[in-house]
Amino acid sequence: MATITDLPCELVYYIIFLLVQSSGGAADFARIISVCRDFHLYVDDVSILRVANFNMKMESVNFYNFLNVKGLLVKCSEAGNAAAQHVLGKVILLSSTHLLLSEGKRKVSGVIDPCDRLKLNRLIRDINVPAQNSKVSSFMSYFSPLQVRTIDSPTRLVHHQLVKLFLINGNHDDFIEMGIFLRLCIRYLMSDPRENSALIFYITKVVSRACYNGYLAKVNESFSDCLRWVREFLEVHSDRRLYKVSGKYSCLRHLVMRKCLMAGLDLPEALSDVNFVDALRQEVSDQLGQSYIGLSNLRAVALDRFKDQFE
Ligand SMILES: *[C@@H]1O[C@H](CO)[C@@H](O)[C@H](O)[C@H]1NC(C)=O
């Protein structure tokens, strides 16, 4: 029976080249090389490694599975694959957090809010497993500046470089997903966090701005749905002290109420006025635009501090 490996080499190469760029990307590639030795040929092919797709959320994978310095994620990152470097950055954030917690530097845990606590517990699961601790720590040492300097390999990446790339390239969803890990990772990488508390301060600002940005982007994207929610909310709560009630889309609700107050308009009337709604829609979009600028300014300041600290 003929198999795929009977095909001309160029064709197999082309199939793999397409496969690694598909949505299953790197994961599918890892799967086929694990089942067929013939495909091992392609594991070191830089043109394939460079384009492999790593589109994944850390929530849906077990990050401990990536802790392999000979694995596809590290290979692709070293080949210059930006998507791989981005995921590897996340793995570094999680590994550092794991080490910070497992090495008992728990002083920091006092400042973690409940939502972040949930994320920590969901992703960092094995801090009490000694075998896992040494796996994480040897993985991290591969990226240590001291190690990399002695090896003098042009493609080797240093952990703070990967964190910097994450800081440069992350979008608001990345910061929402990884915010707590970013903060703890930086604490871990700095020998004495008190030395550069401005860095931690700006990182915290970037993360909270990203959350606000993500929220506004959602409101802007599904404006009509959000507004319907606000309208229904206001119908039900028409005579209460609304500022005290928080909940979904409360920012939009506050915006509506402020606009009405300032223009002396009646709430229900304003909400059924097309012009009012259009102006509101525009205002949300403008605020989102401002928020993107705010995020990129904060990011730039945080990056400067980051470079002061690590470069
Ligand atoms: C807000 O949403 C509108 C409509 O979907 C879109 O055209 C606009 O670019 C968005 N604003 C921003 C700042 O992204």
The ligand as an SDF file (V2000), in Angstrom:
LIG
                    3D

 14 14  0  0  0  0  0  0  0  0999 V2000
  -15.6540   50.5020   17.3550 C   0  0  0  0  0  0  0  0  0  0  0  0
  -16.5630   49.7160   16.5980 O   0  0  0  0  0  0  0  0  0  0  0  0
  -16.8550   50.2620   15.3080 C   0  0  0  0  0  0  0  0  0  0  0  0
  -17.9680   49.4380   14.6800 C   0  0  0  0  0  0  0  0  0  0  0  0
  -17.7430   48.0850   14.8280 O   0  0  0  0  0  0  0  0  0  0  0  0
  -15.5940   50.2460   14.4710 C   0  0  0  0  0  0  0  0  0  0  0  0
  -15.8260   50.7590   13.1780 O   0  0  0  0  0  0  0  0  0  0  0  0
  -14.5380   51.1060   15.2000 C   0  0  0  0  0  0  0  0  0  0  0  0
  -13.3100   51.0750   14.4910 O   0  0  0  0  0  0  0  0  0  0  0  0
  -14.3430   50.6380   16.6100 C   0  0  0  0  0  0  0  0  0  0  0  0
  -13.4720   51.5660   17.3090 N   0  0  0  0  0  0  0  0  0  0  0  0
  -12.2090   51.2680   17.6460 C   0  0  0  0  0  0  0  0  0  0  0  0
  -11.4490   52.3640   18.3210 C   0  0  0  0  0  0  0  0  0  0  0  0
  -11.7050   50.1960   17.4600 O   0  0  0  0  0  0  0  0  0  0  0  0
  1  2  1  0
  1 10  1  0
  2  3  1  0
  3  4  1  0
  3  6  1  0
  4  5  1  0
  6  7  1  0
  6  8  1  0
  8  9  1  0
  8 10  1  0
 10 11  1  0
 11 12  1  0
 12 13  1  0
 12 14  2  0
M  END
$$$$
